[in-house]
Amino acid sequence: MARVRMSKDGAVVLPQSVRDAHGLTDGAEFEVIDGGREIRLEVVREEEADDRHKRSAEKLLSWLDTLPRYDGPSYSDAEMHEAIDQAAIADWERLERQWSGETDDRDKDD
């Protein structure tokens, strides 16, 4: 058994003998298990990590498939930015009218 010390930022360095015995190299991943009075590190083997990432990606893709599809006309980035700019200007003008106490039919909610 070896004793290690945690740094200010929470880093713990595993002794070289432990890294060698388990074949651990730079970038090795661990599951951290909080067992109350003890903390356990379990090595995540590369194939397990790859499988977990693959499952996460598959889960995301299946969730994306549940979203409604947009089937309207396509717009360029420039057209979208122009529409956003126009909406921002209109909102700003509405706020300025509210702040100055002016109101008109444009300020009424539908």
Backbone as CSV, one residue per row, in Angstrom:
resi,resn,N_x,N_y,N_z,CA_x,CA_y,CA_z,C_x,C_y,C_z
1,MET,0.848,-1.167,0.000,0.000,0.000,0.000,0.896,1.233,0.000
2,ALA,0.493,2.257,-0.742,1.250,3.501,-0.816,0.371,4.643,-0.322
3,ARG,1.003,5.678,0.156,0.278,6.855,0.610,0.565,7.986,-0.372
4,VAL,-0.503,8.687,-0.795,-0.356,9.812,-1.712,-1.041,11.031,-1.107
5,ARG,-0.714,12.180,-1.644,-1.286,13.432,-1.143,-2.026,14.128,-2.291
6,MET,-3.179,14.711,-1.987,-3.971,15.419,-2.977,-3.494,16.868,-3.062
7,SER,-3.395,17.392,-4.290,-2.982,18.781,-4.492,-4.159,19.720,-4.248
8,LYS,-3.886,21.023,-4.280,-4.940,22.020,-4.075,-6.074,21.874,-5.076
9,ASP,-5.737,21.507,-6.309,-6.776,21.383,-7.335,-7.393,19.983,-7.399
10,GLY,-7.083,19.134,-6.426,-7.719,17.820,-6.321,-7.000,16.706,-7.052
11,ALA,-5.826,16.969,-7.596,-5.099,15.938,-8.337,-4.397,14.985,-7.383
12,VAL,-4.443,13.704,-7.726,-3.746,12.666,-6.983,-2.882,11.908,-7.978
13,VAL,-1.611,11.738,-7.666,-0.703,11.009,-8.550,-0.595,9.578,-8.056
14,LEU,-0.911,8.634,-8.959,-0.772,7.227,-8.608,0.702,6.855,-8.651
15,PRO,1.170,6.068,-7.695,2.572,5.664,-7.711,2.925,4.912,-8.997
16,GLN,4.146,5.088,-9.448,4.608,4.456,-10.683,4.430,2.943,-10.631
17,SER,4.671,2.338,-9.476,4.535,0.880,-9.366,3.098,0.439,-9.631
18,VAL,2.114,1.219,-9.197,0.704,0.899,-9.435,0.376,1.081,-10.908
19,ARG,0.853,2.170,-11.509,0.605,2.404,-12.936,1.209,1.288,-13.781
20,ASP,2.422,0.896,-13.447,3.078,-0.179,-14.194,2.343,-1.498,-14.033
21,ALA,1.950,-1.821,-12.806,1.290,-3.102,-12.529,-0.037,-3.233,-13.283
22,HIS,-0.701,-2.106,-13.542,-2.008,-2.136,-14.205,-1.943,-1.685,-15.659
23,GLY,-0.735,-1.394,-16.139,-0.590,-0.984,-17.534,-1.230,0.359,-17.832
24,LEU,-1.217,1.257,-16.864,-1.850,2.564,-17.032,-0.888,3.544,-17.701
25,THR,-1.405,4.269,-18.669,-0.611,5.272,-19.361,-1.345,6.609,-19.297
26,ASP,-0.690,7.636,-19.809,-1.265,8.973,-19.831,-2.645,8.949,-20.497
27,GLY,-3.622,9.576,-19.878,-4.973,9.630,-20.431,-5.879,8.509,-19.994
28,ALA,-5.389,7.595,-19.138,-6.232,6.493,-18.659,-7.461,7.073,-17.964
29,GLU,-8.603,6.422,-18.164,-9.851,6.872,-17.552,-10.218,5.978,-16.383
30,PHE,-10.853,6.591,-15.376,-11.282,5.874,-14.182,-12.724,6.226,-13.854
31,GLU,-13.429,5.263,-13.312,-14.713,5.519,-12.669,-14.383,5.812,-11.210
32,VAL,-14.955,6.872,-10.658,-14.726,7.213,-9.254,-15.963,6.781,-8.483
33,ILE,-15.763,5.861,-7.548,-16.872,5.325,-6.754,-16.727,5.828,-5.327
34,ASP,-17.735,6.600,-4.897,-17.737,7.141,-3.541,-18.434,6.143,-2.644
35,GLY,-17.658,5.476,-1.804,-18.210,4.452,-0.928,-18.362,4.917,0.504
36,GLY,-18.647,6.195,0.695,-18.790,6.700,2.064,-17.434,7.024,2.648
37,ARG,-16.863,6.096,3.400,-15.561,6.320,4.031,-14.391,5.970,3.123
38,GLU,-14.690,5.389,1.959,-13.617,5.056,1.041,-13.962,5.552,-0.358
39,ILE,-12.938,5.832,-1.132,-13.097,6.244,-2.518,-12.343,5.214,-3.355
40,ARG,-13.035,4.654,-4.341,-12.423,3.609,-5.155,-12.317,4.087,-6.601
41,LEU,-11.194,3.808,-7.220,-10.998,4.090,-8.637,-11.059,2.777,-9.385
42,GLU,-11.892,2.714,-10.424,-11.933,1.541,-11.285,-11.495,1.965,-12.666
43,VAL,-10.522,1.239,-13.197,-9.988,1.549,-14.517,-11.059,1.278,-15.573
44,VAL,-11.253,2.227,-16.465,-12.144,2.038,-17.607,-11.256,1.673,-18.779
45,ARG,-11.379,0.454,-19.240,-10.563,-0.004,-20.358,-11.000,0.711,-21.633
46,GLU,-10.086,0.875,-22.549,-10.335,1.644,-23.767,-11.557,1.152,-24.524
47,GLU,-11.705,-0.175,-24.636,-12.855,-0.698,-25.365,-14.165,-0.397,-24.641
48,GLU,-14.139,-0.366,-23.296,-15.332,-0.009,-22.523,-15.676,1.457,-22.750
49,ALA,-14.661,2.324,-22.742,-14.882,3.755,-22.964,-15.436,3.986,-24.370
50,ASP,-14.853,3.298,-25.372,-15.336,3.436,-26.744,-16.785,2.992,-26.852
51,ASP,-17.126,1.874,-26.178,-18.489,1.362,-26.208,-19.446,2.350,-25.537
52,ARG,-19.021,2.930,-24.415,-19.864,3.895,-23.701,-20.085,5.132,-24.566
53,HIS,-19.040,5.615,-25.250,-19.192,6.772,-26.129,-20.115,6.448,-27.307
54,LYS,-19.981,5.224,-27.834,-20.835,4.803,-28.938,-22.297,4.776,-28.491
55,ARG,-22.555,4.227,-27.287,-23.928,4.186,-26.771,-24.467,5.592,-26.562
56,SER,-23.626,6.515,-26.076,-24.059,7.900,-25.866,-24.432,8.543,-27.196
57,ALA,-23.614,8.312,-28.212,-23.893,8.876,-29.530,-25.187,8.286,-30.096
58,GLU,-25.367,6.979,-29.941,-26.590,6.341,-30.429,-27.818,6.884,-29.705
59,LYS,-27.675,7.110,-28.406,-28.786,7.659,-27.623,-29.137,9.069,-28.108
60,LEU,-28.116,9.879,-28.375,-28.349,11.233,-28.879,-29.030,11.191,-30.234
61,LEU,-28.551,10.329,-31.134,-29.146,10.241,-32.458,-30.598,9.774,-32.395
62,SER,-30.887,8.829,-31.512,-32.275,8.366,-31.411,-33.161,9.468,-30.835
63,TRP,-32.624,10.292,-29.924,-33.399,11.421,-29.388,-33.640,12.442,-30.497
64,LEU,-32.620,12.716,-31.305,-32.788,13.674,-32.395,-33.871,13.227,-33.370
65,ASP,-33.995,11.916,-33.554,-35.023,11.391,-34.451,-36.438,11.666,-33.941
66,THR,-36.591,11.928,-32.647,-37.921,12.204,-32.096,-38.348,13.650,-32.314
67,LEU,-37.410,14.516,-32.678,-37.736,15.922,-32.869,-38.468,16.124,-34.189
68,PRO,-39.394,17.107,-34.207,-40.101,17.350,-35.471,-39.136,17.868,-36.539
69,ARG,-39.360,17.472,-37.745,-38.526,17.884,-38.867,-39.038,19.206,-39.440
70,TYR,-38.125,20.081,-39.784,-38.477,21.329,-40.454,-38.601,21.041,-41.937
71,ASP,-39.768,21.355,-42.507,-39.937,21.086,-43.929,-40.291,22.349,-44.695
72,GLY,-39.960,23.501,-44.128,-40.217,24.764,-44.804,-39.101,25.112,-45.760
73,PRO,-39.133,26.331,-46.255,-38.091,26.745,-47.200,-36.734,26.841,-46.512
74,SER,-35.680,26.699,-47.290,-34.343,26.826,-46.721,-33.914,28.291,-46.774
75,TYR,-33.126,28.693,-45.775,-32.621,30.055,-45.688,-31.112,30.005,-45.527
76,SER,-30.458,31.002,-46.069,-29.005,31.080,-45.926,-28.670,31.659,-44.555
77,ASP,-27.428,31.505,-44.148,-26.978,32.106,-42.888,-27.192,33.613,-42.910
78,ALA,-26.897,34.245,-44.041,-27.053,35.696,-44.154,-28.510,36.102,-43.954
79,GLU,-29.440,35.334,-44.537,-30.868,35.645,-44.370,-31.298,35.476,-42.915
80,MET,-30.796,34.439,-42.246,-31.148,34.233,-40.833,-30.583,35.354,-39.969
81,HIS,-29.329,35.740,-40.233,-28.732,36.832,-39.456,-29.491,38.137,-39.677
82,GLU,-29.911,38.400,-40.892,-30.684,39.611,-41.197,-32.010,39.607,-40.433
83,ALA,-32.697,38.467,-40.419,-33.969,38.373,-39.694,-33.762,38.577,-38.197
84,ILE,-32.694,38.008,-37.646,-32.395,38.177,-36.221,-32.087,39.635,-35.927
85,ASP,-31.286,40.274,-36.793,-30.960,41.692,-36.606,-32.227,42.555,-36.634
86,GLN,-33.111,42.293,-37.590,-34.351,43.065,-37.691,-35.216,42.882,-36.446
87,ALA,-35.307,41.652,-35.947,-36.100,41.399,-34.738,-35.485,42.105,-33.530
88,ALA,-34.159,42.104,-33.436,-33.487,42.770,-32.316,-33.722,44.274,-32.370
89,ILE,-33.661,44.854,-33.562,-33.912,46.297,-33.713,-35.352,46.617,-33.325
90,ALA,-36.294,45.792,-33.780,-37.706,46.013,-33.440,-37.921,45.899,-31.932
91,ASP,-37.300,44.927,-31.293,-37.426,44.786,-29.836,-36.840,45.990,-29.126
92,TRP,-35.694,46.454,-29.583,-35.051,47.611,-28.959,-35.933,48.851,-29.098
93,GLU,-36.494,49.065,-30.285,-37.374,50.216,-30.491,-38.601,50.137,-29.592
94,ARG,-39.160,48.921,-29.432,-40.319,48.740,-28.555,-39.950,49.069,-27.108
95,LEU,-38.781,48.597,-26.654,-38.338,48.892,-25.288,-38.120,50.386,-25.080
96,GLU,-37.536,51.056,-26.075,-37.325,52.502,-25.953,-38.649,53.236,-25.828
97,ARG,-39.677,52.783,-26.598,-41.002,53.404,-26.483,-41.586,53.170,-25.089
98,GLN,-41.417,51.970,-24.561,-41.931,51.678,-23.222,-41.228,52.526,-22.175
99,TRP,-39.921,52.648,-22.282,-39.161,53.419,-21.306,-39.528,54.898,-21.348
100,SER,-39.857,55.396,-22.541,-40.195,56.811,-22.661,-41.669,57.066,-22.371
101,GLY,-42.441,55.995,-22.178,-43.865,56.128,-21.870,-44.738,56.165,-23.103
102,GLU,-44.152,56.068,-24.283,-44.921,56.049,-25.527,-45.419,54.628,-25.784
103,THR,-46.627,54.514,-26.287,-47.137,53.214,-26.718,-47.937,53.409,-27.989
104,ASP,-48.042,52.390,-28.765,-48.903,52.410,-29.942,-49.384,50.991,-30.205
105,ASP,-50.116,50.790,-31.273,-50.704,49.482,-31.567,-49.643,48.396,-31.756
106,ARG,-48.436,48.775,-32.151,-47.382,47.780,-32.355,-46.951,47.131,-31.040
107,ASP,-47.201,47.815,-29.913,-46.746,47.313,-28.628,-47.744,46.375,-27.964
108,LYS,-48.934,46.220,-28.538,-49.943,45.336,-27.942,-49.679,43.909,-28.340
109,ASP,-49.828,43.004,-27.371,-49.672,41.579,-27.656,-50.880,41.078,-28.409
110,ASP,-50.656,40.121,-29.296,-51.763,39.521,-30.054,-52.570,38.610,-29.186
